[in-house]
Amino acid sequence: MIQETIEKMRKMKLYGMSRSFSHATESGSLASLTPDELISLLVENEWDDRQNRRMDRSLRGARFRYKATVEELDFRPGRELDKNQLLRLADGAYIHKGENILMT
């Protein structure tokens, strides 16, 4: 019955839930969860999975020429980049605060 449930989740494209449910049954933690904890766990994992897939789709759709990260930035003195400022901008706190930035 558990395998049927997992298969139905996959057919419904609930990939995060199916992985989470599979892991919970294999690890034996399913018995220790209350029904509301189980539902919360499944929904949380499905949410995370969808967010990750959305981000992956967006990155692929953007067709960036290079796959670069903040950690790969070149901060040599000749480039005159303020490392502290760029790292502060990279954490995205200004977005959550609703602030604007102007880069020149």
PyMOL commands that place a pseudoatom at each C-alpha (Angstrom):
pseudoatom trace, name=CA, resn=MET, resi=1, chain=A, elem=C, hetatm=0, pos=[0.000, 0.000, 0.000]
pseudoatom trace, name=CA, resn=ILE, resi=2, chain=A, elem=C, hetatm=0, pos=[2.843, 2.397, 0.790]
pseudoatom trace, name=CA, resn=GLN, resi=3, chain=A, elem=C, hetatm=0, pos=[4.440, 1.817, -2.609]
pseudoatom trace, name=CA, resn=GLU, resi=4, chain=A, elem=C, hetatm=0, pos=[1.091, 2.492, -4.291]
pseudoatom trace, name=CA, resn=THR, resi=5, chain=A, elem=C, hetatm=0, pos=[0.798, 5.775, -2.400]
pseudoatom trace, name=CA, resn=ILE, resi=6, chain=A, elem=C, hetatm=0, pos=[4.293, 6.810, -3.452]
pseudoatom trace, name=CA, resn=GLU, resi=7, chain=A, elem=C, hetatm=0, pos=[3.513, 5.929, -7.063]
pseudoatom trace, name=CA, resn=LYS, resi=8, chain=A, elem=C, hetatm=0, pos=[0.303, 7.983, -6.962]
pseudoatom trace, name=CA, resn=MET, resi=9, chain=A, elem=C, hetatm=0, pos=[2.246, 10.937, -5.556]
pseudoatom trace, name=CA, resn=ARG, resi=10, chain=A, elem=C, hetatm=0, pos=[4.676, 10.692, -8.462]
pseudoatom trace, name=CA, resn=LYS, resi=11, chain=A, elem=C, hetatm=0, pos=[1.857, 10.470, -11.004]
pseudoatom trace, name=CA, resn=MET, resi=12, chain=A, elem=C, hetatm=0, pos=[0.359, 13.588, -9.430]
pseudoatom trace, name=CA, resn=LYS, resi=13, chain=A, elem=C, hetatm=0, pos=[3.797, 15.231, -9.801]
pseudoatom trace, name=CA, resn=LEU, resi=14, chain=A, elem=C, hetatm=0, pos=[4.232, 15.554, -6.037]
pseudoatom trace, name=CA, resn=TYR, resi=15, chain=A, elem=C, hetatm=0, pos=[7.902, 14.658, -6.284]
pseudoatom trace, name=CA, resn=GLY, resi=16, chain=A, elem=C, hetatm=0, pos=[8.965, 16.318, -3.031]
pseudoatom trace, name=CA, resn=MET, resi=17, chain=A, elem=C, hetatm=0, pos=[6.236, 14.534, -1.111]
pseudoatom trace, name=CA, resn=SER, resi=18, chain=A, elem=C, hetatm=0, pos=[7.024, 11.173, -2.652]
pseudoatom trace, name=CA, resn=ARG, resi=19, chain=A, elem=C, hetatm=0, pos=[10.740, 11.476, -1.818]
pseudoatom trace, name=CA, resn=SER, resi=20, chain=A, elem=C, hetatm=0, pos=[9.958, 12.600, 1.713]
pseudoatom trace, name=CA, resn=PHE, resi=21, chain=A, elem=C, hetatm=0, pos=[7.406, 9.834, 2.267]
pseudoatom trace, name=CA, resn=SER, resi=22, chain=A, elem=C, hetatm=0, pos=[9.797, 7.219, 0.857]
pseudoatom trace, name=CA, resn=HIS, resi=23, chain=A, elem=C, hetatm=0, pos=[12.573, 8.433, 3.125]
pseudoatom trace, name=CA, resn=ALA, resi=24, chain=A, elem=C, hetatm=0, pos=[10.289, 8.469, 6.179]
pseudoatom trace, name=CA, resn=THR, resi=25, chain=A, elem=C, hetatm=0, pos=[9.112, 4.913, 5.548]
pseudoatom trace, name=CA, resn=GLU, resi=26, chain=A, elem=C, hetatm=0, pos=[12.630, 3.604, 4.859]
pseudoatom trace, name=CA, resn=SER, resi=27, chain=A, elem=C, hetatm=0, pos=[14.149, 5.273, 7.913]
pseudoatom trace, name=CA, resn=GLY, resi=28, chain=A, elem=C, hetatm=0, pos=[11.347, 4.127, 10.194]
pseudoatom trace, name=CA, resn=SER, resi=29, chain=A, elem=C, hetatm=0, pos=[10.543, 7.651, 11.361]
pseudoatom trace, name=CA, resn=LEU, resi=30, chain=A, elem=C, hetatm=0, pos=[7.000, 7.353, 10.038]
pseudoatom trace, name=CA, resn=ALA, resi=31, chain=A, elem=C, hetatm=0, pos=[5.809, 5.630, 13.221]
pseudoatom trace, name=CA, resn=SER, resi=32, chain=A, elem=C, hetatm=0, pos=[7.121, 8.411, 15.453]
pseudoatom trace, name=CA, resn=LEU, resi=33, chain=A, elem=C, hetatm=0, pos=[5.248, 11.172, 13.603]
pseudoatom trace, name=CA, resn=THR, resi=34, chain=A, elem=C, hetatm=0, pos=[1.737, 12.271, 14.452]
pseudoatom trace, name=CA, resn=PRO, resi=35, chain=A, elem=C, hetatm=0, pos=[-0.606, 12.686, 11.476]
pseudoatom trace, name=CA, resn=ASP, resi=36, chain=A, elem=C, hetatm=0, pos=[-0.324, 16.475, 11.533]
pseudoatom trace, name=CA, resn=GLU, resi=37, chain=A, elem=C, hetatm=0, pos=[3.484, 16.278, 11.776]
pseudoatom trace, name=CA, resn=LEU, resi=38, chain=A, elem=C, hetatm=0, pos=[3.548, 13.900, 8.817]
pseudoatom trace, name=CA, resn=ILE, resi=39, chain=A, elem=C, hetatm=0, pos=[1.358, 16.181, 6.715]
pseudoatom trace, name=CA, resn=SER, resi=40, chain=A, elem=C, hetatm=0, pos=[3.447, 19.175, 7.716]
pseudoatom trace, name=CA, resn=LEU, resi=41, chain=A, elem=C, hetatm=0, pos=[6.645, 17.338, 6.758]
pseudoatom trace, name=CA, resn=LEU, resi=42, chain=A, elem=C, hetatm=0, pos=[5.246, 16.241, 3.401]
pseudoatom trace, name=CA, resn=VAL, resi=43, chain=A, elem=C, hetatm=0, pos=[3.886, 19.678, 2.515]
pseudoatom trace, name=CA, resn=GLU, resi=44, chain=A, elem=C, hetatm=0, pos=[7.109, 21.409, 3.583]
pseudoatom trace, name=CA, resn=ASN, resi=45, chain=A, elem=C, hetatm=0, pos=[9.222, 19.086, 1.447]
pseudoatom trace, name=CA, resn=GLU, resi=46, chain=A, elem=C, hetatm=0, pos=[6.907, 19.493, -1.535]
pseudoatom trace, name=CA, resn=TRP, resi=47, chain=A, elem=C, hetatm=0, pos=[7.070, 23.274, -1.120]
pseudoatom trace, name=CA, resn=ASP, resi=48, chain=A, elem=C, hetatm=0, pos=[10.871, 23.219, -0.997]
pseudoatom trace, name=CA, resn=ASP, resi=49, chain=A, elem=C, hetatm=0, pos=[11.055, 20.923, -4.018]
pseudoatom trace, name=CA, resn=ARG, resi=50, chain=A, elem=C, hetatm=0, pos=[8.801, 23.198, -6.079]
pseudoatom trace, name=CA, resn=GLN, resi=51, chain=A, elem=C, hetatm=0, pos=[10.764, 26.294, -5.079]
pseudoatom trace, name=CA, resn=ASN, resi=52, chain=A, elem=C, hetatm=0, pos=[14.022, 24.595, -6.062]
pseudoatom trace, name=CA, resn=ARG, resi=53, chain=A, elem=C, hetatm=0, pos=[12.599, 23.446, -9.396]
pseudoatom trace, name=CA, resn=ARG, resi=54, chain=A, elem=C, hetatm=0, pos=[11.250, 26.951, -10.071]
pseudoatom trace, name=CA, resn=MET, resi=55, chain=A, elem=C, hetatm=0, pos=[14.678, 28.433, -9.384]
pseudoatom trace, name=CA, resn=ASP, resi=56, chain=A, elem=C, hetatm=0, pos=[16.358, 25.871, -11.640]
pseudoatom trace, name=CA, resn=ARG, resi=57, chain=A, elem=C, hetatm=0, pos=[13.875, 26.629, -14.444]
pseudoatom trace, name=CA, resn=SER, resi=58, chain=A, elem=C, hetatm=0, pos=[14.456, 30.353, -14.058]
pseudoatom trace, name=CA, resn=LEU, resi=59, chain=A, elem=C, hetatm=0, pos=[18.220, 29.952, -14.181]
pseudoatom trace, name=CA, resn=ARG, resi=60, chain=A, elem=C, hetatm=0, pos=[18.024, 27.749, -17.272]
pseudoatom trace, name=CA, resn=GLY, resi=61, chain=A, elem=C, hetatm=0, pos=[15.589, 30.162, -18.919]
pseudoatom trace, name=CA, resn=ALA, resi=62, chain=A, elem=C, hetatm=0, pos=[17.856, 33.124, -18.233]
pseudoatom trace, name=CA, resn=ARG, resi=63, chain=A, elem=C, hetatm=0, pos=[20.522, 31.532, -20.436]
pseudoatom trace, name=CA, resn=PHE, resi=64, chain=A, elem=C, hetatm=0, pos=[23.385, 33.127, -18.592]
pseudoatom trace, name=CA, resn=ARG, resi=65, chain=A, elem=C, hetatm=0, pos=[26.598, 33.012, -20.537]
pseudoatom trace, name=CA, resn=TYR, resi=66, chain=A, elem=C, hetatm=0, pos=[28.590, 32.020, -17.463]
pseudoatom trace, name=CA, resn=LYS, resi=67, chain=A, elem=C, hetatm=0, pos=[27.617, 30.178, -14.330]
pseudoatom trace, name=CA, resn=ALA, resi=68, chain=A, elem=C, hetatm=0, pos=[29.299, 32.358, -11.758]
pseudoatom trace, name=CA, resn=THR, resi=69, chain=A, elem=C, hetatm=0, pos=[28.858, 32.726, -8.036]
pseudoatom trace, name=CA, resn=VAL, resi=70, chain=A, elem=C, hetatm=0, pos=[29.730, 35.493, -5.604]
pseudoatom trace, name=CA, resn=GLU, resi=71, chain=A, elem=C, hetatm=0, pos=[32.517, 33.329, -4.239]
pseudoatom trace, name=CA, resn=GLU, resi=72, chain=A, elem=C, hetatm=0, pos=[34.139, 33.297, -7.698]
pseudoatom trace, name=CA, resn=LEU, resi=73, chain=A, elem=C, hetatm=0, pos=[34.320, 37.092, -8.050]
pseudoatom trace, name=CA, resn=ASP, resi=74, chain=A, elem=C, hetatm=0, pos=[37.753, 38.528, -8.669]
pseudoatom trace, name=CA, resn=PHE, resi=75, chain=A, elem=C, hetatm=0, pos=[38.487, 41.173, -6.029]
pseudoatom trace, name=CA, resn=ARG, resi=76, chain=A, elem=C, hetatm=0, pos=[41.997, 42.101, -7.171]
pseudoatom trace, name=CA, resn=PRO, resi=77, chain=A, elem=C, hetatm=0, pos=[42.923, 45.701, -6.315]
pseudoatom trace, name=CA, resn=GLY, resi=78, chain=A, elem=C, hetatm=0, pos=[42.931, 46.762, -9.968]
pseudoatom trace, name=CA, resn=ARG, resi=79, chain=A, elem=C, hetatm=0, pos=[39.209, 46.031, -10.293]
pseudoatom trace, name=CA, resn=GLU, resi=80, chain=A, elem=C, hetatm=0, pos=[38.301, 48.436, -7.467]
pseudoatom trace, name=CA, resn=LEU, resi=81, chain=A, elem=C, hetatm=0, pos=[35.461, 46.263, -6.179]
pseudoatom trace, name=CA, resn=ASP, resi=82, chain=A, elem=C, hetatm=0, pos=[34.355, 46.678, -2.585]
pseudoatom trace, name=CA, resn=LYS, resi=83, chain=A, elem=C, hetatm=0, pos=[34.202, 43.105, -1.338]
pseudoatom trace, name=CA, resn=ASN, resi=84, chain=A, elem=C, hetatm=0, pos=[32.217, 43.927, 1.808]
pseudoatom trace, name=CA, resn=GLN, resi=85, chain=A, elem=C, hetatm=0, pos=[29.598, 45.864, -0.124]
pseudoatom trace, name=CA, resn=LEU, resi=86, chain=A, elem=C, hetatm=0, pos=[29.161, 43.129, -2.741]
pseudoatom trace, name=CA, resn=LEU, resi=87, chain=A, elem=C, hetatm=0, pos=[28.826, 40.460, -0.074]
pseudoatom trace, name=CA, resn=ARG, resi=88, chain=A, elem=C, hetatm=0, pos=[26.184, 42.555, 1.719]
pseudoatom trace, name=CA, resn=LEU, resi=89, chain=A, elem=C, hetatm=0, pos=[24.270, 42.944, -1.555]
pseudoatom trace, name=CA, resn=ALA, resi=90, chain=A, elem=C, hetatm=0, pos=[24.578, 39.224, -2.265]
pseudoatom trace, name=CA, resn=ASP, resi=91, chain=A, elem=C, hetatm=0, pos=[22.632, 38.274, 0.853]
pseudoatom trace, name=CA, resn=GLY, resi=92, chain=A, elem=C, hetatm=0, pos=[19.548, 40.001, -0.601]
pseudoatom trace, name=CA, resn=ALA, resi=93, chain=A, elem=C, hetatm=0, pos=[18.526, 41.777, 2.605]
pseudoatom trace, name=CA, resn=TYR, resi=94, chain=A, elem=C, hetatm=0, pos=[17.773, 44.935, 0.628]
pseudoatom trace, name=CA, resn=ILE, resi=95, chain=A, elem=C, hetatm=0, pos=[15.074, 43.040, -1.271]
pseudoatom trace, name=CA, resn=HIS, resi=96, chain=A, elem=C, hetatm=0, pos=[13.271, 41.980, 1.894]
pseudoatom trace, name=CA, resn=LYS, resi=97, chain=A, elem=C, hetatm=0, pos=[13.503, 45.533, 3.235]
pseudoatom trace, name=CA, resn=GLY, resi=98, chain=A, elem=C, hetatm=0, pos=[12.051, 46.922, -0.001]
pseudoatom trace, name=CA, resn=GLU, resi=99, chain=A, elem=C, hetatm=0, pos=[15.121, 49.051, -0.665]
pseudoatom trace, name=CA, resn=ASN, resi=100, chain=A, elem=C, hetatm=0, pos=[16.428, 49.976, -4.088]
pseudoatom trace, name=CA, resn=ILE, resi=101, chain=A, elem=C, hetatm=0, pos=[20.034, 49.904, -5.219]
pseudoatom trace, name=CA, resn=LEU, resi=102, chain=A, elem=C, hetatm=0, pos=[21.745, 51.773, -8.003]
pseudoatom trace, name=CA, resn=MET, resi=103, chain=A, elem=C, hetatm=0, pos=[24.846, 50.240, -9.529]
pseudoatom trace, name=CA, resn=THR, resi=104, chain=A, elem=C, hetatm=0, pos=[27.046, 52.264, -11.830]
for i in range(1, 104): cmd.bond("trace and resi %d" % i, "trace and resi %d" % (i + 1))
show_as sticks, trace
zoom trace
